[in-house]
Amino acid sequence: MAFHVQISRSFHHAREFNLSEEQLRQTIIDPWRRGERIELGDREWEPRDCDLLILEGPELSMPELGIGQGWGNAEKSAENVTRKLLAGPTEASRKVAVLAETLTAQLSVTTLLDRLGLTPVDWAVARSQIASPGGDGRNGDGVGFALLVIEEVPPSGTWLFEAGLAIGALGNRAIAAQFGSEDPPTELQRFEVIRLAPDDASSLRALSEGLRRAGCDIQPPPG
């Protein structure tokens, strides 16, 4: 399935077709919720002055997009999901699955998540939900994010395998965090890695900022 977007103001409009969920969230939904300008087509759009329409349906082929027929074809085959996607954070979106190699690291990260008002979930539980039919981390008792906690470099092969599953299922909503000052493992060097230290106030701020950049709707911690 794909997403098709139209932003309009008065007689002007811009459209984008065949967006993935991740592309839609990063370029449209998150900035729209924050009231930030959105770049679409050849101009910028102010959410407070515009109307947004999001359709979800089959990906459209090049012939279906040709000669100005794209939006008409999208409306025939897709469902209007604007209200659903722009609704406030769901219970699932505040759940963070924790993948850590040791109980000590898991407890440390769980404490930080509790202080941010989020709900930690053991990765094994989240993994079974994601793997279930229709499980995608967005509905029911799913999870919104995963926190991949690196302790030793290199991490175990089992941990790397599970981290790969989390990244495959959640995309940019899978966030890497690391205790210590070593370089991240080679497999994760292309990702931003949040640095954590036990009993360090800066860890709470760093984790909060990392989660908000990934789309988590939380308030910055005090101080």
WOVENNOR-V130539 format. One record per run of one state. SS is the DSSP state (h for helix, s for strand, l for the rest). FROM is the first residue (numbers start at 1). TO is the last residue. If there is no record, write none. Layout:
BEGIN
ss | from | to
SS | FROM | TO
SS | FROM | TO
END
This chain:
BEGIN
ss | from | to
l | 1 | 1
s | 2 | 9
l | 10 | 11
s | 12 | 19
l | 20 | 20
h | 21 | 34
l | 35 | 37
s | 38 | 40
l | 41 | 42
s | 43 | 45
l | 46 | 46
h | 47 | 49
l | 50 | 50
s | 51 | 57
l | 58 | 61
h | 62 | 68
l | 69 | 69
h | 70 | 77
l | 78 | 78
s | 79 | 80
l | 81 | 81
h | 82 | 86
l | 87 | 91
h | 92 | 94
s | 95 | 99
l | 100 | 102
h | 103 | 115
l | 116 | 118
s | 119 | 122
h | 123 | 131
l | 132 | 144
s | 145 | 150
l | 151 | 156
h | 157 | 173
s | 174 | 179
l | 180 | 185
h | 186 | 188
l | 189 | 192
s | 193 | 196
l | 197 | 200
h | 201 | 213
l | 214 | 223
END
